[in-house]
């Protein structure tokens, strides 16, 4: 699994989804998931330590991934050292030459752990376990906040839930979850959000199958309120998959005239269908390219548009640590161009007096406030609307949430009104 991420550039989520189906034990599935997430989270540190233990780089990527799994267990898990070493060596049995190497590497690490970890602490990318280009970008945009962002990116995120307020009050849901022994607290600045003390399998959540509650980060739950949807509105959700925000808008305002959800990826649109179906919600689903709205737009203007723009996703690294391995510095400019092309394509679809909400799960100014600055300069009929909130902080345009703030993912919102 790790080789597919490290070598083939596949996403960890996709790899795990495919592989874990064949593993019956929930305990084994959880352990495998912890190993894969952990190695991706601390890859840059583990890779540095491995390079110090090796005379020359390992060409066999499967064996390298196995060595990283062994090091991760020894450094970060409560697995007994002798068990971590013997099981990792045993896993190399199909490549007998690798067994002796893995054994020697891991035993040497145990002998020299303190000096190796001190060396890692003195190399920035290893110390904070991020690629150099990303550290540079974060420090450039957020010199004061950079150490905290880098630290938060390596934490395990909390599990946040969105209560379907159209069907149950948050207090009632908290009572139900408490009765099931699930400890949770309400989030004061977001009416639908609760945070669990510790993650729980979704099938154990009261009312999950019936759509009383959904899993969604608190930062993503802020969108529905910012849109200010009213009864009778037509709403467009652009780049809508997997459908969490679309569902929330429909829960927040059940008397919409219509919600149209557009996404370019047919397989991801299936997730929207599933999410809306579980919550017993209805929307018009369109598979289409947001940047070419003429191919799918029916000619009727929208009162509200949510543009959850394709982005670097650098605000959700703690949920998807493989982003640190898969994302490259050269990805940012093409993403900027795509964001601007979608903004330009869907702006004409907004009615006069309407509101567009631009959102990303990025913390980079290039994708956020600089993008809105460029858009406003080109569109005299666009005006920025203020966001008065108890979360995040105001940039030159819009409002930025830093990763970890009030337990949220890194997120950005800007509201645009049309004259």
C-alpha distance (Angstrom), angle and dihedral (degrees) to the residues before:
residue distance angle dihedral
X1 . . .
X2 3.78 . .
X3 3.82 91.4 .
X4 3.79 89.1 56.0
X5 3.81 89.3 55.5
X6 3.83 98.1 39.0
X7 3.79 98.5 38.2
X8 3.80 106.7 23.7
X9 3.81 98.7 34.4
X10 3.81 94.9 -125.5
X11 3.79 118.9 154.1
X12 3.79 116.2 -101.0
X13 3.81 91.6 -131.8
X14 3.82 92.5 55.7
X15 3.81 92.9 44.9
X16 3.81 93.1 49.6
X17 3.82 93.4 44.4
X18 3.80 89.9 55.6
X19 3.81 98.1 41.8
X20 3.79 104.2 39.3
X21 3.82 94.0 59.6
X22 3.80 90.4 77.4
X23 3.84 94.3 52.5
X24 3.78 111.8 88.4
X25 3.80 102.5 -170.4
X26 3.82 112.8 83.0
X27 3.81 88.4 -155.4
X28 3.82 91.0 56.0
X29 3.80 91.4 46.4
X30 3.81 91.0 52.2
X31 3.82 91.6 48.0
X32 3.81 93.3 49.6
X33 3.79 90.8 47.3
X34 3.82 91.0 49.7
X35 3.82 90.7 51.4
X36 3.82 94.4 48.6
X37 3.80 95.0 44.9
X38 3.79 91.3 44.0
X39 3.80 95.5 51.5
X40 3.83 90.8 48.5
X41 3.81 91.5 46.1
X42 3.80 93.7 51.5
X43 3.79 98.5 26.1
X44 3.81 97.0 121.8
X45 3.79 92.2 52.2
X46 3.81 95.3 42.3
X47 3.81 91.3 46.4
X48 3.81 90.8 52.7
X49 3.81 91.7 50.2
X50 3.83 90.7 47.2
X51 3.81 91.1 51.4
X52 3.82 89.0 53.1
X53 3.82 89.9 52.9
X54 3.82 94.7 48.8
X55 3.81 128.1 74.7
X56 3.82 89.9 -150.7
X57 3.84 133.6 5.9
X58 3.81 117.6 -79.9
X59 3.80 110.7 -111.5
X60 3.81 94.9 -167.2
X61 3.81 104.3 82.2
X62 3.82 94.6 -164.6
X63 3.80 90.8 55.8
X64 3.81 90.6 45.5
X65 3.81 90.5 51.9
X66 3.81 89.3 49.3
X67 3.81 91.7 51.1
X68 3.82 89.4 51.4
X69 3.83 89.8 50.7
X70 3.81 89.5 52.9
X71 3.81 93.0 48.3
X72 3.80 91.6 46.9
X73 3.81 91.4 54.3
X74 3.81 92.3 48.6
X75 3.80 94.8 47.5
X76 3.81 104.9 33.8
X77 3.81 111.4 17.5
X78 3.78 134.2 71.8
X79 3.80 91.6 -125.8
X80 3.82 110.4 130.4
X81 3.84 107.9 -103.1
X82 3.83 95.3 -124.9
X83 3.82 90.1 50.9
X84 3.81 93.0 47.2
X85 3.82 90.9 51.4
X86 3.81 97.3 44.0
X87 3.83 95.2 44.6
X88 3.82 92.6 47.2
X89 3.81 90.7 49.5
X90 3.82 89.8 47.3
X91 3.82 90.0 53.1
X92 3.83 88.6 61.2
X93 3.82 92.4 59.4
X94 3.82 93.5 115.1
X95 3.81 88.0 62.1
X96 3.83 104.7 45.4
X97 3.84 93.0 -175.3
X98 3.80 89.2 60.7
X99 3.81 96.2 54.1
X100 3.82 94.6 72.3
X101 3.81 91.1 43.4
X102 3.82 94.5 50.9
X103 3.80 90.6 45.5
X104 3.81 92.0 51.1
X105 3.83 93.6 45.3
X106 3.78 95.7 50.4
X107 3.83 94.8 43.3
X108 3.79 90.7 49.3
X109 3.81 89.4 50.0
X110 3.81 90.1 54.5
X111 3.83 90.6 50.6
X112 3.83 95.3 45.9
X113 3.80 100.3 29.2
X114 3.82 97.2 123.8
X115 3.81 96.5 50.4
X116 3.83 92.6 42.8
X117 3.82 92.1 50.8
X118 3.82 90.8 47.8
X119 3.80 89.4 53.5
X120 3.82 90.0 50.0
X121 3.82 90.3 51.3
X122 3.81 89.3 58.1
X123 3.82 95.4 55.3
X124 3.80 110.5 72.9
X125 3.81 100.1 -145.1
X126 3.83 89.8 48.4
X127 3.81 94.3 41.7
X128 3.83 93.6 55.9
X129 3.84 95.6 23.2
X130 3.81 97.4 -128.5
X131 3.82 131.7 118.7
X132 3.82 114.3 -96.8
X133 3.82 94.7 -116.6
X134 3.79 91.9 55.7
X135 3.81 94.0 47.2
X136 3.81 88.1 52.0
X137 3.83 93.1 50.2
X138 3.81 93.3 48.1
X139 3.81 93.6 46.1
X140 3.80 90.5 47.9
X141 3.83 94.1 51.9
X142 3.81 98.9 34.3
X143 3.82 110.8 22.1
X144 3.82 93.3 164.7
X145 3.80 97.4 42.7
X146 3.84 98.5 37.3
X147 3.85 97.9 97.6
X148 3.83 91.3 51.2
X149 3.83 93.1 44.9
X150 3.82 91.5 51.4
X151 3.80 90.3 47.5
X152 3.82 93.8 47.1
X153 3.82 91.7 48.6
X154 3.82 88.0 65.0
X155 3.82 96.1 49.6
X156 3.79 123.8 97.2
X157 3.82 107.1 -108.7
X158 3.80 122.7 -123.5
X159 3.79 121.4 -111.7
X160 3.80 110.5 -108.3
X161 3.80 125.5 -169.7
X162 3.81 132.6 -157.7
X163 3.79 113.0 -143.6
X164 3.81 114.8 -144.3
X165 3.82 96.5 -123.3
X166 3.83 91.0 -173.4
X167 3.80 87.4 70.6
X168 3.81 108.9 23.9
X169 3.80 137.0 14.5
X170 3.78 119.0 -114.3
X171 3.83 91.7 -119.3
X172 3.80 90.8 52.8
X173 3.81 90.5 50.0
X174 3.82 91.7 48.8
X175 3.81 88.4 53.0
X176 3.82 90.7 51.4
X177 3.80 93.2 48.6
X178 3.81 91.5 46.1
X179 3.82 89.6 52.4
X180 3.84 87.4 55.4
X181 3.81 90.3 52.0
X182 3.82 93.3 -106.7
X183 3.82 109.9 138.2
X184 3.81 114.3 -147.6
X185 3.81 141.5 153.9
X186 3.80 133.0 -146.6
X187 3.82 119.3 -114.6
X188 3.80 108.1 -125.7
X189 3.82 98.5 -149.6
X190 3.83 97.0 46.1
X191 3.81 117.0 55.6
X192 3.82 96.2 -154.9
X193 3.81 100.3 41.5
X194 3.77 131.9 101.2
X195 3.81 129.2 171.9
X196 3.80 121.7 -143.5
X197 3.80 119.0 -138.0
X198 3.80 87.8 -133.3
X199 3.82 134.2 3.0
X200 3.81 118.7 -86.5
X201 3.82 130.6 -166.2
X202 3.82 106.9 -100.0
X203 3.80 93.3 -123.8
X204 3.83 87.9 63.1
X205 3.82 93.0 55.8
X206 3.83 111.7 102.9
X207 3.80 110.5 -111.1
X208 3.83 95.9 1.2
X209 3.81 94.5 127.4
X210 3.82 89.7 48.4
X211 3.82 93.3 51.2
X212 3.82 97.7 -110.6
X213 3.78 89.7 129.2
X214 3.81 139.3 16.3
X215 3.79 135.1 -165.9
X216 3.82 109.8 -109.8
X217 3.79 134.1 142.7
X218 3.81 114.1 -108.0
X219 3.83 92.6 -120.2
X220 3.82 90.6 57.8
X221 3.81 89.8 50.4
X222 3.81 91.8 63.0
X223 3.83 92.3 72.8
X224 3.82 98.6 77.6
X225 3.80 94.1 55.8
X226 3.82 93.2 44.0
X227 3.82 90.3 55.6
X228 3.82 91.3 59.6
X229 3.81 92.2 -149.7
X230 3.82 115.1 -166.9
X231 3.83 133.0 -161.3
X232 3.82 111.2 -77.9
X233 3.82 95.2 23.2
X234 3.80 124.2 139.9
X235 3.79 108.1 -137.5
X236 3.81 129.5 -166.1
X237 3.81 119.6 -156.6
X238 3.81 108.0 -164.8
X239 3.85 120.0 -159.9
X240 3.80 85.3 9.9
X241 3.83 103.9 170.2
X242 2.97 130.6 146.7
X243 3.81 84.9 24.4
X244 3.80 105.2 -133.5
X245 3.80 95.1 126.9
X246 3.83 92.8 43.4
X247 3.80 89.9 53.4
X248 3.79 90.9 47.4
X249 3.83 92.7 51.4
X250 3.82 89.8 51.8
X251 3.82 91.2 48.2
X252 3.81 91.6 45.9
X253 3.83 93.4 50.4
X254 3.83 111.6 20.8
X255 3.84 92.2 176.1
X256 3.79 99.2 68.1
X257 3.78 117.7 138.9
X258 3.81 89.6 -135.5
X259 3.78 142.1 -25.3
X260 3.80 115.8 -150.2
X261 3.82 115.4 -163.4
X262 3.81 117.5 -163.5
X263 3.79 127.9 -170.5
X264 3.80 132.2 160.7
X265 3.83 95.2 -141.4
X266 3.80 115.4 78.5
X267 3.82 94.4 -164.2
X268 3.81 91.8 50.6
X269 3.81 89.1 47.8
X270 3.80 86.3 61.8
X271 3.81 86.7 64.7
X272 3.83 89.1 55.3
X273 3.82 89.3 53.0
X274 3.82 90.6 50.3
X275 3.81 94.9 46.4
X276 3.81 93.9 48.0
X277 3.82 91.5 44.0
X278 3.80 93.4 52.8
X279 3.81 90.0 50.9
X280 3.85 91.7 44.7
X281 3.81 91.9 -120.7
X282 3.80 129.8 142.9
X283 3.81 129.5 -145.0
X284 3.80 138.5 154.4
X285 3.81 106.4 -102.9
X286 3.80 120.1 -155.5
X287 3.81 126.7 -176.3
X288 3.79 103.4 -150.8
X289 3.79 146.6 120.7
X290 3.81 109.3 -89.7
X291 3.81 90.5 -153.5
X292 3.84 89.6 60.3
X293 3.80 100.7 47.8
X294 3.81 92.4 161.4
X295 3.82 87.8 73.1
X296 3.81 94.8 62.7
X297 3.82 111.4 11.9
X298 3.83 115.2 112.2
X299 3.83 93.9 -150.1
X300 3.83 96.1 -108.3
X301 3.81 115.4 122.2
X302 3.81 122.9 -123.0
X303 3.81 127.0 -130.5
X304 3.79 92.1 -150.9
X305 3.80 133.7 21.6
X306 3.79 126.0 -168.3
X307 3.80 112.0 -162.1
X308 3.79 108.0 -170.1
X309 3.78 91.1 -175.7
X310 3.82 124.7 -146.0
X311 3.80 103.7 -105.8
X312 3.80 146.1 162.3
X313 3.85 89.2 -86.7
X314 3.81 89.8 -140.3
X315 3.81 89.5 146.4
X316 3.82 92.6 64.5
X317 3.82 99.8 49.1
X318 3.80 91.3 119.5
X319 3.85 88.8 60.8
X320 3.82 94.1 39.4
X321 3.83 107.5 28.5
X322 3.82 90.6 171.7
X323 3.84 86.2 75.8
X324 3.82 86.2 79.7
X325 3.81 88.5 59.0
X326 3.81 100.9 37.4
X327 3.81 103.3 38.4
X328 3.82 116.8 82.4
X329 3.81 131.8 -164.0
X330 3.81 90.4 -115.6
X331 3.83 90.8 59.4
X332 3.81 94.2 72.1
X333 3.82 100.9 71.4
X334 3.83 95.6 50.5
X335 3.82 88.5 48.4
X336 3.82 89.9 52.0
X337 3.78 90.2 51.8
X338 3.81 91.4 48.7
X339 3.82 92.3 48.9
X340 3.79 91.8 51.7
X341 3.81 92.9 46.3
X342 3.83 90.7 52.9
X343 3.81 91.6 46.1
X344 3.79 89.6 52.4
X345 3.82 92.9 44.9
X346 3.82 97.4 51.7
X347 3.83 100.5 35.8
X348 3.86 92.1 81.2
X349 3.83 88.2 56.0
X350 3.83 91.4 64.8
X351 3.81 118.2 95.4
X352 3.80 121.4 -126.2
X353 3.80 107.8 -86.7
X354 3.81 90.3 24.5
X355 3.80 129.0 128.5
X356 3.78 129.2 -128.1
X357 3.80 118.5 -163.5
X358 3.81 114.3 -155.4
X359 3.80 112.8 -159.2
X360 3.80 136.8 175.7
X361 3.80 134.9 170.9
X362 3.81 89.1 -136.5
X363 3.80 132.7 105.9
X364 3.83 95.6 -157.6
X365 3.81 116.4 113.4
X366 3.82 89.5 -146.1
X367 3.80 90.1 66.5
X368 3.78 95.8 36.9
X369 3.80 129.5 29.5
X370 3.82 94.0 11.2
X371 3.81 89.1 52.3
X372 3.82 92.2 52.5
X373 3.82 90.9 45.6
X374 3.82 90.2 55.0
X375 3.82 92.4 45.7
X376 3.82 94.7 50.0
X377 3.81 90.6 49.2
X378 3.82 89.9 56.9
X379 3.83 98.5 42.1
X380 3.81 116.8 58.3
X381 3.84 89.9 -179.0
X382 3.83 90.4 61.5
X383 3.78 123.1 88.2
X384 3.78 127.2 -179.4
X385 3.79 113.4 -118.8
X386 3.82 117.4 -149.1
X387 3.79 122.2 -109.5
X388 3.79 108.3 -146.9
X389 3.80 104.4 -168.9
X390 3.79 145.0 147.3
X391 3.81 90.9 -132.8
X392 3.81 133.2 70.2
X393 3.77 122.7 -1.1
X394 3.78 135.5 -92.5
X395 3.80 117.4 -100.6
X396 3.81 125.2 -171.9
X397 3.83 83.3 -73.0
X398 3.80 129.5 11.7
X399 3.79 128.8 -9.8
X400 3.80 127.3 -69.9
X401 3.80 127.2 -152.1
X402 3.80 114.5 -160.1
X403 3.79 119.5 -140.0
X404 3.79 109.2 -89.2
X405 3.82 96.6 17.0
X406 3.83 106.1 142.0
X407 3.84 86.0 -12.5
X408 3.85 91.0 -63.2
X409 3.79 132.3 135.7
X410 3.80 118.5 -109.3
X411 3.81 106.4 -85.1
X412 3.80 141.9 162.5
X413 3.80 131.7 -152.4
X414 3.81 132.7 -177.1
X415 3.82 125.0 175.7
X416 3.80 119.8 -147.8
X417 3.79 124.7 -168.6
X418 3.82 124.4 -158.6
X419 3.77 119.5 -136.4
